[in-house]
Amino acid sequence: MFRLFNKKKKPQSALDELIFAIYGNPPPPKRANEGQAAGMANELLMGIIDEKEVSHQAIALNDGPIPFSTHDLALSIAVYFFQQIEHVPQFFEAQLLARMKMVEWLGKGLVAPLLVQSFEDALYKLYKPVQ
């Protein structure tokens, strides 16, 4: 009888497990505003990447199964470009400012904590100070 009210799904793949870890089970519906997320990502990237490329990445990511919030999508778009090795020299200042904005969003509850950790880990690997 209680199974009728249990809306939790069993993960069918590693991606499902990841989505459940980030957003809970059941995850929320898709809710990201692609245009807003692209604009926010462009700000995080300090306009270094062409807006059309940023918009294309917003659409591509939002078409996937992950139920991003607008802010989560913006971080995901930005990290995609921050991780492109050819852009690393151009992005030193931008990634610092993006990390500060990410912390602000985290404090306001606008981004998923596990996504924030992934963003930080990815940027630290590429932009850590060399001794």
C-alpha positions as CSV (number, residue, x, y, z in Angstrom):
1,M,0.0,0.0,0.0
2,F,2.8,2.5,0.8
3,R,4.5,1.9,-2.5
4,L,1.6,3.8,-4.2
5,F,2.8,7.0,-2.5
6,N,6.5,6.4,-2.9
7,K,7.5,8.6,-5.9
8,K,11.2,7.8,-5.8
9,K,12.6,6.2,-8.9
10,K,15.3,3.6,-9.0
11,P,18.4,4.9,-10.8
12,Q,18.7,3.1,-14.2
13,S,22.1,4.5,-15.1
14,A,25.2,6.2,-13.6
15,L,23.7,9.5,-15.0
16,D,20.5,8.9,-13.0
17,E,22.5,8.3,-9.9
18,L,24.4,11.6,-10.5
19,I,21.2,13.5,-11.1
20,F,19.7,12.1,-7.9
21,A,22.9,13.0,-6.0
22,I,22.8,16.6,-7.2
23,Y,19.0,17.3,-7.3
24,G,17.4,14.6,-5.1
25,N,15.0,11.8,-5.9
26,P,12.8,12.5,-7.6
27,P,14.6,15.4,-9.3
28,P,12.8,18.6,-10.1
29,P,11.5,19.3,-13.6
30,K,13.6,21.1,-16.1
31,R,13.4,24.8,-15.3
32,A,16.4,26.6,-16.7
33,N,15.9,29.7,-18.9
34,E,18.5,29.1,-21.6
35,G,18.7,32.8,-22.7
36,Q,19.3,34.0,-19.1
37,A,21.8,31.2,-18.4
38,A,23.7,32.1,-21.6
39,G,23.8,35.8,-20.6
40,M,25.0,34.9,-17.1
41,A,27.6,32.5,-18.5
42,N,28.8,35.2,-20.9
43,E,29.3,37.5,-17.9
44,L,31.2,34.8,-16.0
45,L,33.4,34.4,-19.2
46,M,33.9,38.2,-19.3
47,G,32.7,38.2,-22.9
48,I,35.9,36.4,-24.1
49,I,33.8,33.7,-26.0
50,D,31.5,34.6,-28.8
51,E,27.9,34.9,-27.6
52,K,26.7,32.5,-30.3
53,E,29.0,29.8,-29.0
54,V,27.8,30.4,-25.5
55,S,24.2,30.2,-26.6
56,H,24.8,27.1,-28.6
57,Q,26.4,25.4,-25.5
58,A,23.4,26.5,-23.4
59,I,21.0,24.8,-25.8
60,A,23.1,21.7,-26.0
61,L,23.4,21.3,-22.2
62,N,19.8,22.1,-21.6
63,D,18.7,19.5,-24.1
64,G,20.3,16.8,-22.0
65,P,18.6,14.9,-19.1
66,I,20.0,17.1,-16.3
67,P,17.3,19.3,-14.7
68,F,19.5,22.4,-14.4
69,S,18.3,25.6,-12.7
70,T,19.2,28.7,-14.7
71,H,22.2,29.4,-12.4
72,D,23.4,25.7,-12.6
73,L,23.2,25.9,-16.4
74,A,25.2,29.1,-16.4
75,L,28.0,27.5,-14.3
76,S,27.9,24.4,-16.5
77,I,28.3,26.5,-19.7
78,A,31.1,28.5,-18.2
79,V,33.1,25.5,-17.0
80,Y,32.8,24.0,-20.4
81,F,34.7,26.9,-21.9
82,F,37.1,27.4,-18.9
83,Q,38.2,23.8,-19.4
84,Q,39.3,24.4,-23.0
85,I,43.1,24.4,-22.8
86,E,43.5,26.9,-25.6
87,H,41.6,29.5,-23.6
88,V,43.3,29.0,-20.2
89,P,45.8,31.9,-20.6
90,Q,42.9,34.3,-21.5
91,F,40.7,33.2,-18.6
92,F,42.9,33.7,-15.5
93,E,41.0,36.8,-14.3
94,A,37.6,35.6,-15.5
95,Q,37.8,32.3,-13.6
96,L,38.7,34.2,-10.4
97,L,35.6,36.4,-10.8
98,A,33.5,33.4,-11.8
99,R,34.5,31.6,-8.6
100,M,33.5,34.6,-6.5
101,K,30.1,34.8,-8.2
102,M,29.7,31.0,-7.7
103,V,30.2,31.4,-4.0
104,E,27.7,34.3,-3.9
105,W,25.1,32.1,-5.8
106,L,25.8,29.2,-3.4
107,G,25.2,31.5,-0.4
108,K,21.8,32.5,-1.9
109,G,20.9,28.8,-2.6
110,L,20.8,29.4,-6.3
111,V,23.1,26.6,-7.3
112,A,23.4,22.9,-6.4
113,P,26.2,22.4,-3.9
114,L,27.6,19.3,-5.7
115,L,27.7,21.2,-9.0
116,V,29.6,24.0,-7.2
117,Q,32.1,21.5,-5.9
118,S,32.6,20.0,-9.4
119,F,33.0,23.6,-10.8
120,E,35.6,24.4,-8.2
121,D,37.5,21.1,-8.6
122,A,37.7,21.6,-12.4
123,L,38.9,25.2,-12.2
124,Y,41.4,24.4,-9.4
125,K,43.1,21.7,-11.6
126,L,43.6,24.1,-14.5
127,Y,44.2,27.4,-12.7
128,K,45.9,26.5,-9.5
129,P,49.0,28.6,-8.6
130,V,52.3,27.0,-9.7
131,Q,55.1,27.0,-7.3
